[in-house]
Amino acid sequence: MEPYPCKNSSMQRSEYPNVGVFHILSAMWQGLRPQKWTLALGLAAFLIDQTIRATAVPLLYKDFFDELSSPENPETLAPILVGIVITIAGWNFTRLLSRRVGDFSIALIEANTMARLRQGAFDYLIRHSHGFFANNFTGSLVQRVSRFARGLERLIDTLAFNLIPLAVTIIAAVAVTWNEERLLAYVILIWVTLFLVANFFFSVWRVKYNIRVAEADSKTTGTLADILANQNAVALFAAFPGESSRFKDVTNAQAKITKFTWNLGNIFDGVQALLIFAAEFAIFYYGVQLWAAGEVTVGVLVLAQVYVLQLSTQLWDFGRIIRTLYEVFADSKEMVEIMKLPHEVADIPTARTLAVPEGKIEFTDVTFNFEQTRTVLDRMNVTIKGGEKVALVGPSGAGKTTFVRLLLRLFDVTGGHIRIDGQDIREATLETLHKNIAMVPQDPVLFHRTLLENIRYGRPTASDEEVYHAAKLSHCDEFIQALPGKYQTYVGERGVKLSGGERQRIAIARAILKNAPILVLDEATSSLDSHSEFLIQDALDTLMEGKTAIVIAHRLSTIRKMDRILVIDNGVITEDGSHEELLKNEKSLYRKLWELQAGGFILKDEEEA
């Protein structure tokens, strides 16, 4: 039985873990926890502010109008009214101070917590497997990280500026009017209950459409990023109309579901307006009746009106509060799903540091199935000695790149074992595995950073002089010195300001600087002209000295000096030997490939060399 469970294919949407409100709040709490006391202070300040606004101030206005409508002499009444006004001013000043404490606390919490959430999402996201990123749009992933952090901001804002004021106002309105006149309290209570219940059930029913809006937005962003990233291909294939049509289909689909969702809100806004109109009419109708009967004072009528005005504004926003909360849920759900999705390739709990004194590589009965449906490598067995130079040759799709990706643990094997110096790579930490292998890909992708930073990526602790030396060995220095900014030149997104050959030289410089005991070259000179290839081949020979080297090659002229050549066909090693040994076999696939190339550029390369 295979001791290391693995999943080689990226999960489809339906295979993501189920994520609920609890999971989202738990993920956000991880970011909030370091500032929990600041959060408590901020919410308490908002609670004090709203309590004063909903209780003390309305009651003082009641007293003011009761005194104003009394038959006392204006000269005697004036000092009393001034005293009430001063008291109101005092309470409002206290509110001002509380509100400022709350505002500053929330601003501090949101800024820092959003940064922590982004960092946490990035740290987990970046450790997903090669397969995960191959099956997800980069633009969509970026959008999900941003929405997750923004979701926290919207959640706290809604709590502090909407939910707390609404809850306090409802409690105060019912409690105070109950003490003054229970009929008015019943009217307010019935109105508020109908309003909240209707809003809640409507919002719950509409949440599925909010989720669809968020998904449509992610798809639009992902499609846009995919097209922009391939702008050169769009231009060269004259595909502007087709891509415009593709993007139009996506944006129209997003517009359709967005308009439908907005129209639902507009319809329900009409229902809300009707409920508010009914409440205002009932309060005034019964209030006037009670005042005429002498059961309430003018101050009580003013008090009820104040509460109706406050609650009308806040209850009107209740539907938006619920929708905002569900939008926060929908926006955060996709990112939390990714954070709850186990890494497909990860360190086991007992993972150890990988030690590579020799660089011996062993594949023992290695099998790899792509998406569990197609066997790419089939029970492969091969040993590469420490310091040995081995080339991988074979038709496209034979399994050469998969061989390297399994060695790097970009995927985990389906069966069998890969060992380096006797250590199963699944029992080693990914960090130490990758530190001991230097990779020069066929199509290097660079960061939008300076040339100095891109080369130093091979070894971040390297000095400037070491970077310059690596650049000279890889012949980067030749074109870098011709640039106005020299090593401080920014290369553009994915290195688009450099030619393919220049990017490849930067990748070689990184490998030289890294100086790992195991070296993987995936057609490392394929983008170079013959002159540059000749120069860099010398640097590669120096780079490979004393190292275990694996070279994926399509141009067979570049691998004749390898110690061994492994011919891979249909996921198995069919031939193993030196260049001369493999040519001796008339039925050899290697010989056929050699003869196919020998009539063309191999002979041309030999003449130019």
C-alpha positions in Angstrom: 0.0 0.0 0.0 1.3 3.5 -0.9 2.3 5.2 2.4 1.9 8.7 1.1 -1.6 9.7 0.0 -1.5 12.2 -2.9 -3.8 13.9 -5.4 -2.2 14.7 -8.7 -5.0 16.6 -10.3 -6.2 20.0 -9.3 -9.5 19.9 -7.5 -12.6 21.0 -9.4 -15.0 23.5 -7.9 -17.3 20.8 -6.6 -14.5 19.1 -4.8 -13.6 22.2 -2.6 -14.4 21.7 1.1 -17.7 22.9 2.4 -17.4 26.4 3.9 -20.0 28.0 6.1 -20.4 31.3 8.0 -18.5 29.8 11.0 -15.5 29.0 8.9 -15.4 32.5 7.4 -15.7 34.2 10.8 -13.1 31.8 12.2 -10.7 32.7 9.4 -11.3 36.5 10.0 -10.9 36.1 13.7 -7.4 34.8 13.2 -6.6 38.2 11.8 -8.5 40.1 14.4 -7.2 38.2 17.5 -4.0 40.3 17.9 -6.1 43.4 18.3 -9.1 41.9 20.2 -8.9 44.5 23.0 -8.8 47.4 20.5 -11.8 45.9 18.8 -13.6 45.7 22.2 -12.8 49.3 22.9 -14.0 50.5 19.5 -17.3 48.6 19.7 -17.9 49.8 23.3 -17.3 53.4 22.1 -19.9 53.0 19.4 -22.3 51.4 21.9 -22.0 54.4 24.2 -22.5 56.8 21.3 -25.6 55.1 20.1 -27.1 54.6 23.6 -26.8 58.3 24.3 -28.3 59.1 20.9 -31.3 56.7 21.3 -32.1 57.3 25.0 -30.8 60.3 26.8 -31.2 62.8 23.9 -34.7 61.8 22.8 -35.9 61.9 26.5 -34.4 65.4 26.9 -36.2 66.5 23.7 -39.5 65.2 25.3 -38.8 67.2 28.4 -38.0 70.3 26.3 -41.3 70.2 24.4 -43.3 69.3 27.5 -41.9 72.3 29.3 -42.4 74.5 26.2 -46.1 73.5 26.0 -46.7 74.1 29.7 -48.7 77.2 30.8 -45.8 78.7 32.9 -44.5 82.2 32.5 -41.9 82.4 29.7 -39.5 84.2 32.0 -39.7 81.4 34.5 -39.6 78.7 31.7 -36.6 80.1 29.8 -33.9 79.1 32.4 -35.4 75.5 32.5 -35.3 75.2 28.7 -31.8 76.6 28.5 -30.7 74.0 31.2 -32.2 71.2 29.0 -30.4 72.6 25.9 -27.1 72.7 27.8 -27.6 69.1 29.0 -28.3 68.0 25.5 -25.1 69.7 24.4 -23.2 67.9 27.1 -24.5 64.5 26.0 -23.8 65.3 22.4 -20.2 66.3 23.3 -19.8 63.0 25.1 -21.2 61.3 21.9 -18.6 63.1 19.9 -15.8 61.9 22.0 -17.0 58.3 22.0 -17.5 58.4 18.3 -14.0 59.6 17.7 -12.6 56.8 19.9 -14.6 54.3 18.0 -13.6 55.7 14.6 -9.9 55.7 15.3 -10.1 52.2 16.9 -11.9 50.8 13.9 -9.5 52.4 11.4 -6.5 51.0 13.3 -8.1 47.5 13.5 -9.2 47.4 9.9 -5.9 48.5 8.4 -3.8 46.1 10.4 -6.2 43.2 10.2 -6.6 43.5 6.4 -2.8 43.3 6.1 -2.7 40.2 8.3 -5.5 38.5 6.3 -3.8 39.3 3.0 -0.5 37.9 4.4 -2.2 34.8 5.7 -4.1 34.1 2.5 -0.9 34.6 0.5 1.2 32.4 2.7 -1.3 29.5 2.3 -2.1 30.2 -1.4 1.5 30.3 -2.6 2.1 26.8 -1.1 -0.5 25.1 -3.3 0.8 22.8 -5.9 1.9 23.4 -9.5 -1.3 21.6 -10.6 -3.5 24.0 -8.6 -2.1 27.0 -10.3 -2.2 25.4 -13.7 -6.0 25.0 -13.2 -6.8 28.4 -11.8 -6.7 31.9 -13.3 -4.1 34.1 -11.7 -6.4 37.1 -11.9 -9.1 35.3 -10.1 -6.8 34.2 -7.3 -5.6 37.8 -6.9 -9.2 39.0 -6.8 -10.1 36.4 -4.1 -7.3 37.6 -1.8 -8.4 41.2 -2.2 -12.1 40.3 -1.6 -11.3 38.4 1.5 -9.5 41.3 3.1 -12.1 43.7 2.0 -14.8 41.4 3.4 -13.4 42.0 6.9 -13.5 45.7 6.4 -17.1 45.6 5.3 -18.1 43.3 8.1 -16.6 45.5 10.8 -18.1 48.7 9.2 -21.5 47.0 9.1 -21.3 46.0 12.7 -20.1 49.3 14.0 -22.0 51.7 11.8 -25.2 49.8 11.1 -26.0 46.8 13.4 -25.1 48.4 16.7 -27.0 51.6 16.0 -30.1 49.7 14.8 -30.1 47.3 17.7 -29.7 50.0 20.3 -32.4 52.2 18.7 -34.9 49.4 18.5 -34.4 48.5 22.2 -34.5 52.1 23.3 -37.6 52.9 21.2 -39.6 50.0 22.5 -38.4 50.4 26.2 -38.9 54.2 26.4 -42.3 54.3 24.6 -43.5 51.3 26.7 -42.8 53.4 29.8 -44.7 56.4 28.3 -47.5 54.8 26.4 -47.8 51.1 25.6 -50.0 51.4 22.5 -47.2 53.4 20.8 -44.7 50.8 21.9 -46.9 48.0 20.4 -47.1 49.9 17.1 -43.3 50.3 16.9 -42.7 46.7 18.0 -45.1 45.3 15.4 -43.7 47.5 12.6 -40.1 46.7 13.4 -40.8 42.9 13.6 -42.6 42.8 10.3 -39.8 44.9 8.7 -37.0 42.7 10.1 -38.6 39.4 9.3 -39.5 40.4 5.7 -36.0 41.7 5.1 -34.3 38.6 6.6 -36.2 36.1 4.6 -35.9 38.1 1.4 -32.2 38.4 1.9 -31.7 34.7 2.7 -33.6 33.8 -0.4 -31.5 36.2 -2.6 -28.1 35.0 -1.3 -27.8 32.4 -4.0 -27.9 35.2 -6.6 -25.3 37.2 -4.6 -23.0 34.2 -4.8 -23.6 33.9 -8.5 -22.7 37.6 -8.9 -19.4 37.0 -7.1 -18.6 34.0 -9.2 -19.5 35.9 -12.4 -17.1 38.7 -11.3 -14.3 36.2 -10.6 -14.8 34.7 -14.1 -14.7 38.1 -15.7 -11.5 39.0 -13.9 -9.9 35.7 -14.7 -10.8 35.9 -18.4 -9.5 39.4 -18.6 -6.2 38.5 -17.0 -5.8 35.4 -19.2 -6.4 37.5 -22.4 -4.1 40.4 -21.3 -1.3 37.9 -20.3 -1.5 36.5 -23.8 -1.8 39.8 -25.6 1.1 39.0 -27.9 -0.6 35.8 -29.1 -3.8 37.7 -29.6 -2.1 40.2 -31.9 0.0 37.6 -33.8 -3.0 35.4 -34.6 -5.2 38.5 -35.4 -7.6 37.2 -32.7 -8.9 40.6 -31.5 -12.5 40.0 -32.7 -12.6 36.5 -31.2 -11.2 37.6 -27.9 -13.5 40.6 -27.8 -16.4 38.4 -28.4 -15.3 36.0 -25.7 -14.9 38.8 -23.2 -18.2 40.3 -24.3 -20.0 37.0 -23.5 -18.5 36.9 -20.1 -19.3 40.5 -19.2 -22.8 40.2 -20.6 -23.4 37.1 -18.4 -22.1 39.1 -15.4 -24.3 42.1 -16.4 -27.4 39.8 -16.7 -27.1 38.3 -13.2 -26.1 41.6 -11.7 -29.2 43.4 -13.2 -31.5 40.7 -12.1 -30.1 40.9 -8.5 -30.4 44.7 -8.5 -34.0 44.6 -9.7 -34.9 42.2 -6.9 -33.6 44.8 -4.5 -35.5 47.6 -6.2 -38.8 45.6 -5.9 -38.3 45.0 -2.2 -37.4 48.6 -1.6 -40.9 49.4 -2.7 -42.2 46.9 0.0 -40.0 48.6 2.6 -41.3 52.1 1.7 -44.9 50.8 2.1 -44.1 49.4 5.6 -42.5 52.7 6.7 -45.5 54.7 5.4 -47.9 52.5 7.3 -45.9 52.8 10.5 -45.7 56.6 10.3 -49.4 56.8 9.7 -50.2 54.6 12.6 -48.0 56.4 15.0 -49.5 59.8 14.1 -53.0 58.5 14.0 -53.0 56.9 17.4 -50.7 59.6 18.8 -53.1 62.3 18.0 -56.0 60.3 19.4 -54.1 59.7 22.7 -53.1 63.4 22.9 -56.7 64.5 22.3 -57.8 62.2 25.1 -55.1 63.7 27.4 -53.3 60.4 27.8 -50.0 61.6 26.3 -48.2 65.0 26.2 -46.8 66.9 23.3 -43.4 65.7 24.4 -44.4 62.0 24.0 -45.6 62.7 20.5 -42.3 64.3 19.7 -40.5 61.4 21.3 -42.4 58.9 19.1 -41.7 60.9 16.0 -38.0 61.0 16.8 -37.9 57.3 17.1 -39.9 56.8 13.9 -37.5 59.0 12.0 -34.4 57.3 13.4 -35.9 53.8 12.8 -37.1 54.6 9.3 -33.6 55.5 8.2 -31.9 52.5 10.0 -34.6 50.0 9.1 -34.4 51.0 5.5 -30.7 50.1 5.6 -31.4 46.7 7.3 -32.0 45.0 3.9 -28.7 46.4 2.8 -27.1 45.2 6.0 -28.3 41.7 5.4 -27.2 41.8 1.7 -23.8 43.2 2.7 -23.3 40.4 5.2 -24.2 37.8 2.6 -22.0 39.6 0.0 -19.2 39.4 2.6 -19.9 35.7 2.9 -20.0 35.2 -0.9 -16.8 37.3 -1.5 -14.9 35.6 1.3 -16.1 32.0 0.6 -13.9 31.4 -2.4 -10.7 32.4 -0.6 -11.6 30.5 2.6 -12.3 27.4 0.5 -8.8 27.7 -0.9 -7.4 28.1 2.7 -9.3 25.1 3.8 -8.2 23.0 0.8 -5.3 20.8 1.9 -2.1 21.4 0.0 -1.8 18.7 -2.6 2.0 18.5 -2.2 3.1 19.3 1.4 5.6 18.3 4.0 4.6 15.3 6.1 4.6 16.0 9.9 7.9 14.1 10.3 9.7 15.8 7.3 13.4 16.1 7.8 16.1 18.3 6.3 17.4 16.8 3.0 21.2 16.2 3.0 22.8 15.9 -0.4 26.5 14.9 -0.1 26.7 13.1 -3.4 23.5 13.8 -5.5 22.6 10.2 -6.3 19.0 10.0 -7.6 16.9 6.8 -7.7 13.6 6.2 -9.2 12.1 2.9 -7.9 8.9 1.6 -9.5 7.7 5.2 -10.1 4.3 5.6 -11.5 2.4 8.8 -12.2 -1.2 9.1 -13.4 -2.4 12.4 -14.6 -5.8 13.2 -13.2 -6.1 9.5 -12.3 -7.0 8.7 -16.0 -3.8 8.7 -18.0 -0.6 6.9 -17.0 2.4 9.3 -17.8 5.1 7.3 -16.1 4.7 3.5 -15.7 6.8 1.7 -13.0 10.0 3.6 -14.0 13.3 2.4 -12.5 16.5 4.3 -13.0 19.6 5.3 -10.9 21.6 8.4 -11.6 25.0 8.4 -9.8 26.2 11.4 -7.9 28.0 13.8 -10.3 26.7 12.0 -13.3 25.5 13.9 -16.4 22.3 12.4 -17.8 20.2 13.5 -20.8 16.5 12.8 -21.2 15.4 12.2 -24.8 12.1 11.2 -26.4 9.1 12.3 -28.3 6.9 15.1 -27.0 4.6 13.8 -24.3 6.8 10.8 -23.5 7.2 11.9 -19.9 10.5 13.8 -19.8 9.1 17.0 -18.1 7.0 14.8 -15.8 10.2 13.0 -14.7 11.7 16.4 -13.6 8.5 17.7 -12.0 8.3 14.6 -9.9 11.9 15.0 -8.8 11.1 18.6 -7.8 7.9 17.4 -6.1 5.7 19.8 -8.2 3.5 16.7 -8.2 3.7 13.6 -5.9 4.1 10.2 -7.4 1.1 7.9 -7.7 3.2 4.9 -6.8 6.9 4.0 -6.1 9.6 6.1 -4.6 12.1 8.8 -5.6 15.2 9.0 -3.4 18.1 11.4 -3.3 21.2 9.9 -1.6 19.0 7.2 -0.1 16.4 9.7 1.3 12.8 9.5 0.0 12.0 13.0 -1.1 8.5 12.8 0.4 10.2 12.5 3.8 12.2 15.6 3.3 11.0 19.2 3.6 10.1 20.9 0.3 12.3 23.8 1.2 15.5 21.8 1.6 14.6 19.7 -1.5 14.3 22.8 -3.7 17.4 24.4 -2.2 19.4 21.4 -3.4 18.1 21.5 -7.0 18.8 24.3 -9.4 16.4 24.5 -12.4 16.9 26.3 -15.7 13.5 26.1 -17.5 13.0 26.3 -21.2 10.9 29.4 -20.9 12.0 31.4 -17.8 9.6 33.8 -16.2 11.0 36.7 -14.4 9.7 39.1 -11.7 8.9 42.7 -12.5 11.9 43.7 -10.5 15.5 44.8 -11.3 17.9 42.6 -13.1 20.0 42.6 -10.0 17.1 41.3 -7.9 16.1 38.7 -10.5 19.6 37.2 -10.6 20.0 37.3 -6.9 16.8 35.3 -6.6 19.1 32.3 -7.0 20.7 33.1 -3.6 19.2 36.0 -1.7 22.2 36.4 0.5 24.6 36.8 -2.4 26.7 40.0 -2.5 26.5 42.3 -5.5 30.0 41.1 -6.6 28.8 37.5 -6.6 25.8 38.5 -8.7 28.0 40.3 -11.2 30.3 37.3 -11.4 27.4 34.9 -12.1 26.1 37.4 -14.8 29.5 37.4 -16.5 29.7 33.6 -16.5 26.2 33.4 -18.1 27.1 36.2 -20.5 24.2 38.4 -19.0 26.7 41.2 -18.3 27.1 41.8 -22.0 23.6 43.0 -22.6 23.1 44.4 -19.1 25.9 46.9 -19.5 24.3 48.2 -22.7 21.1 49.1 -20.8 20.7 52.7 -19.4 19.9 51.4 -15.9 22.3 48.5 -16.1 21.6 46.1 -13.2 18.9 48.4 -11.8 16.8 48.0 -15.0 13.3 46.7 -14.4 12.5 43.8 -16.7 8.7 44.3 -16.9 5.9 41.8 -16.0 7.1 38.3 -16.5 10.3 39.7 -18.0 8.6 41.0 -21.2 11.2 43.7 -21.8 13.9 41.1 -22.4 14.2 38.7 -25.3 13.8 34.9 -24.8 17.5 34.4 -25.0 18.2 37.2 -22.4 15.6 35.7 -20.0 17.3 32.3 -20.4 20.7 33.8 -19.6 19.2 35.4 -16.4 17.9 31.9 -15.5 21.3 30.4 -16.0 22.9 33.1 -13.9 20.4 32.3 -11.1 21.5 28.6 -11.3 25.2 29.5 -11.2 24.6 31.7 -8.2 22.5 29.0 -6.4 25.3 26.4 -6.9 23.0 23.5 -5.9 24.4 19.9 -6.0 21.7 18.8 -8.5 21.1 20.7 -11.7 18.1 20.4 -14.1 18.4 21.9 -17.5 15.2 22.0 -19.7 16.6 23.0 -23.1 18.5 25.7 -21.4 20.1 27.0 -24.6 17.1 26.7 -26.9 16.4 30.4 -27.1 19.9 31.4 -27.9 21.6 32.2 -31.2 24.5 29.9 -32.2 27.2 32.3 -31.0 25.6 32.8 -27.6 24.9 29.1 -27.3 28.6 28.4 -27.9 29.6 30.8 -25.2 27.0 29.7 -22.6 27.8 26.0 -23.2 31.2 26.7 -21.7 29.5 28.3 -18.7 27.1 25.3 -18.4 30.0 22.9 -18.6 31.6 24.8 -15.7 28.3 24.9 -13.8 27.7 21.1 -14.2 31.2 20.2 -13.0 31.0 18.2 -9.8 27.1 18.2 -9.9 24.5 15.7 -10.8 23.0 17.1 -14.0 19.7 16.1 -15.7 19.3 17.7 -19.2 16.0 17.6 -21.1 17.0 17.9 -24.8 15.3 18.0 -28.1 18.4 19.2 -30.0 20.5 16.1 -29.8 23.7 17.9 -30.8 23.8 19.5 -27.3 23.9 16.2 -25.3 26.5 14.1 -27.1 29.0 14.7 -24.2 26.5 13.5 -21.6 27.6 10.4 -19.5 24.3 8.7 -20.3 21.3 9.2 -22.4 17.9 7.9 -21.2 15.3 7.5 -24.0 11.8 7.8 -22.6 8.8 6.6 -24.7 5.3 6.2 -23.4 6.3 6.7 -19.8 9.0 4.1 -19.7 12.8 4.1 -20.2 13.3 2.2 -23.4 17.0 2.9 -23.9 19.9 3.7 -21.6 23.5 4.4 -22.7 26.0 6.8 -24.2 25.6 8.6 -27.5 27.9 6.1 -29.2 26.3 3.1 -27.6 22.8 4.0 -28.6 23.7 4.8 -32.2 25.0 1.2 -32.6 21.5 -0.2 -32.3 19.9 0.1 -35.7 16.4 -0.3 -34.2 17.1 2.3 -31.6 14.6 5.2 -31.2 17.5 7.4 -30.4 19.2 6.6 -33.6 16.0 7.4 -35.5 15.7 10.7 -33.8 19.4 11.4 -34.5 19.1 10.6 -38.2 16.0 12.8 -38.5 18.0 15.7 -37.0 21.4 14.9 -38.6 20.2 16.0 -42.0 19.3 19.4 -40.8 20.4 21.7 -38.0 22.8 19.3 -36.2 25.2 19.3 -39.2 24.7 23.0 -39.5 25.5 23.5 -35.8 28.7 21.5 -36.2 29.8 23.7 -39.1 29.1 26.9 -37.2 30.8 25.6 -34.1 
